[in-house]
Amino acid sequence: MENVAPQDERSHILKRIEDIGKRDVDAGDASGQLLGYLQSQDAEVVLAALQATWNYVKDEPLFRRVLELAQRHDDEEVRGMANSCLGTLLRDGLAYEDDLPDEWQPSPPHIDGGFYQEAKDQLLNRVDALMESMEVRRRCVEALGYLSYKPEIRDLILRYYHQAPNPWVKVSSIFAMGLHRDPIFERLILEELHSDNENILLEAVHAAGTLELHEAENRLVELSLSPQVELRCEAIVSLGLAAKPSRVPELLKALGERFTDPDTREAIELAGQSLEQKSKLEAGNPIWDDGLILGEIEDMIADPNSGND
C-alpha cells in the first residue's frame, strides 16, 4: 500500500471505518477489517481505525496491533491515540486488580491477565518517560484514568492537571477525572465549566455528564443556550445525564422550541434517551443496561452464530 492513499480511496476507507465503529457492517468481519486498516502506512487511516477499536476488546490480535502501535509507531499522534485506546483494556480487566473498592463489582474480563498487565505496564512506563512526547504522555493519562481509584494514579492525574504545559494536557487530565467519582476531581470539573478555553470547557461539560454531577445543572442549562453549536449540543447531552430527572423534559422541550438545527435536535434526542434509560434502570429493567447490551454485542462479534440456536 502506498504511504498515502488517493483522496477518493481514502474517503471510501474512512467512511467504511466509521461504519465499523458504529457497528453498521457485518459483525463477523469488522475486527478483521480494522486489523487490516491498522497495518496501513497512511496515518489518517490508522487514526480512524484506532478510534473504532474500542468496541472490539475481545479481539486480542486487534489489540496486540494497538499495543504495537502504542510502543513504536513513528507518528506521535498515532502513538498517542494507540495508548489512549489501551484504556479500554484497563476498563475491561479491572477484575484483575486486587485493591478495587469494596463497592465495585466489575464484569468478568474478556482479555487474559497477562495481556492486561502488558497494556498496564506500557502505560505506566510511558506516561512519565522523558524521551516521549507530551502528546503521547497525555494520552497515557487518559487511559490510566480507569485506575484513578489508586492513590498513585489519582496523584498522577492531578499533577498533569496542575502542571499542564498546554491546554490539551489539561483536557486529557479532565477526561481522566471524568472516569471515576472523586471529590477533588468533581470540584475541578465544576470549576472548569467556566473555563475560557473552548476545548477545556467542552471536556468539562462532557465529564460533568458522565459523572452525572447534579451540581453542574444550572451551568449546563446556561451552556445549552450557547450560540456555539458544538458546545450547545455537548451541554444538552450532559443535561440528560446530570440534571434532576424531573426537570429534564421541561428543559428539553424549551430547547426544542428555541433551536431547530439538526445537530441540536439530535442532541435533544440523545438527552431524552439518556433520561429514559435512567428511568428504566431505576425501575429494574436490565434491558436498558448498556454494559449488558455491549456484552451481548461483543459475544455476537466473537461468535456470529451464537444467536441462531
N, C-alpha and C positions, 0 to 999 in steps of 0.2 A: 504494500500500500504506500502511496506517495505520502510525503510528510504532511502535506495539507491537501485535503480533498477539494475538488472543484466545488464552487459555491452551490450549484444545483444539487449535486450529490450530497454535500454536507447538510443542506437544508432538509433533504429527504431523511438522512440518517438522524438528524436531531429531532425531527418530528416522530420518527419511529421510537427513539429513546424516550421521548415524552410520553408516548402511548404506553410503553412498557412500564414507566414509572406510575402511570395511572391504572395499570392492570387492564388496559384496553386491547390486549393481544392474547394469543394462545398461551395460557399459563405454563404449559408443559415445556415451552421453548424459550420463555422470556429470559431466565437467568443465563442460559447458554448464549443467547444473543448479546446480553450485557457483557459477558466474559469476552466475547469476540471484540466488542467495541472498546473494552478496556485494554486491548492489545494495540489499538490504533496509535499511529505516530502523530495524529492531529490532536493537540492539547484540548481544543474546544470540544471535540467528540468525547475524549476521555473524561473531561469535567462533567459533561452532561450525563454520561453513563454512571459516574460516581454518585451523582445526586439521585439516580434512580435505583441504586443498590439497596437502600435502606429497607425495602420491603422483602428482601430475599436473604435474610440472615441464616436460614437453614442451609444455604448452598456454600459449603466450605471452600470448594475450588474457586468460586467467585470472590469470596472474601480473602482467600490466600493471595489472589491477584491484587486486591485492595491493599493488603499488608505490604506486598512488594512495592507497589507504587508509593506508599507512605514512607518506605525506607529509602528508596533510591531513585525516584524519577527526577529527571533534570529540571523540570519546570517546577518552581516553588509553589505556584498556585495549585497545580495538580497534587504535589506532595502534601500541601496543606489540606486540601479537600479530602484526600485519602485518609489522612489522620483523623479528621473530623468524622468521617464515615465509620471509623473503628469504634466510635462511641456506641453504635448500635450493638456491637458485640459485648460491650460492657453492660449495656442495658439488659441484653438477653441473658448474660451469665451472672447476674447479681447473686444468684443462689450459691455460687461458689465462694462467696465472701463469708468468712466465719464471724464477722463482727457486725452483721446487719442489725439495725434497731429491732427490738422485740416485736414491734407492731407491723413490721414489713413482712409480707408474705409473697415473695417473688414466684413467678411461674417456673416450672421445670425448664432448664436451659435446652436450647436446640443445638448448641455447639458443645464440644467436649472441653473439659477443664484445661487441657494443655494448650489448646488454641486460644482460649480465653486469656490465659496467662501470657501468651506471646503478645497478644494485642495490648494488654495492660502494660507489659514491660516496654513495648515500643513507645507508648505514650509517655510513660514516666521517664524514660531515658531521653526522650526528645524534647520534652516541654521546657527544660531549662538548659538545653545544650547550647553552649556559647557559639559554636560554629554553625548553628542552624539559624535560618532567617526568622524574624519576628512573625512573618506571615504564617509560617508553619507552626511556630510555638503557640500562637494564639488559637490555632485550630485544635491543637492538643488540649488546650484549656477547655474548649467546648466539649470535647469528648469526655474528658475527666470529670466534667460536671455530674455525670451519672454516679460518681463516687463521692460527691461532696458531703455526704454524711460523715466521712472520715475527717478528723480534725486537720490532718496534714493537707488534704485536698482542699478543704474549706479555706485554710490559710493561704494556699497557693492561689486560689481564685481571687481572694481579697487583695493579695499582693499585686496580681496583674491588674486588678481594677484600679487600685490606688496609684500604682506606678506606671500606668499605661502611657507609652511614648507617643501614641497616636489614637484617634477615636476608634479605629477598627479593633484595637486590642480591648478597649473598654466595651465595645459591642460584644465581643466574644465572651468577656467576663460576665456580662449581664445575661447572655444566653445560658451560660453555665449556672448562674444563680437561679434561673427560671426552671431548673430541672427538679429541684427538691426544696421543700419549705425550710426556711431558716430565718429567725427574727432579723438578723442583720441584713441578710440578702433582701428580705422584703422591704426593709426601711430604705435601702439604697435604690431599689427598683421604684418605689414610690417617689423618691427624690428625683430620679431621672425622668419621671413623667413630665418634668418641667424643663428638661434639657433644651438648650438652644441648638444642639447638633441634631440634624434630622435623622441620621442613622441610629444614633444612641436613643433618641426618642422612640423611634419605631421599634427597636428591640425591647425597650422598657414596656411599651404598650403590649407587645407580644407576651413578654414574661408575666405581666400582670394578669393576662388572660389565662395562661397555662397554670399559674398558681392559684387562680380564682380569688384574687385579692379583692375582697369586698370594699376595703378602704380606698381602692382606686376608682370606685364607681363614679363619683362626681367628676373627677378629672377626665375619665374616659368619655363621659357624656359631653364635656366641653370639646374634646378632641374629635368626637364623632361628627361635629359640625364644621370641621376644618375644611377650608377651600382646597386643600391639597388632597387629591383623591386617594393616594396610597395610604396616607396617614388616617384619613377618614375611614377607609374600609378596614384597616387593621384595628382601629378603635372600636368599630361596630362589632366585629367578630369577637373581640375580647369582652365587650359588654355582655354578649350572650353567655360568657363563662363566669365573669366576675361580678356582675350586677345582681342585686337581690332578685330572685326569680319572679316575685310578684310585680316588679317594675318593668321587666324586660318587654312584655307585649306592648305596653303603652309607649315605651321608648322607641321600639322598632316601628310602631305604627306612625309616630310623629316623623321619624326619619324617612319612612317610605313616602309620606306626603310631601316632604321637603325636597328629596333628591330622586331623580328619575333616571339617572345614567345607569348603564348596565352593570358597571363594576360595583356601585353602591347597592344596587338591587341584589346582586349576588351575595355581597357581604351580609345584608339583612337576612337573606335566606339561610346562610350558614349560621348566623347567630340564632335564628329561630330553631334550627335543627339542634344546636347545642342545648338550648333550653328544653326542647322536647326529650332529648336523650337523658339529660339530668333528671327530668321528671319521671321518666320510665324506670331508670335505675333506682331512684329512691322508692319507687313503688314495687321494687323487687323483680323487675323484668330483665333477665340476663341477656336477652337477645339484643339489647342496646349496649352491651359491654364491648367497647372497641377492642379490648385485649382478647376477649374470646373470639370475636369475629376475625381479627387478624390472625389468630392462631389457627382457626379453621381454614382460612385462605392459604396460609403457609403449608398446612397439611395437604391441601389440594395441589399446591405447586410441587411439593415433594412427590406426590403420588396422584397424578391426574385422574386415575381410575378409582380413587378412594370413595367417591360419592356415587358410584354406579352399582353398588351392591343391591 
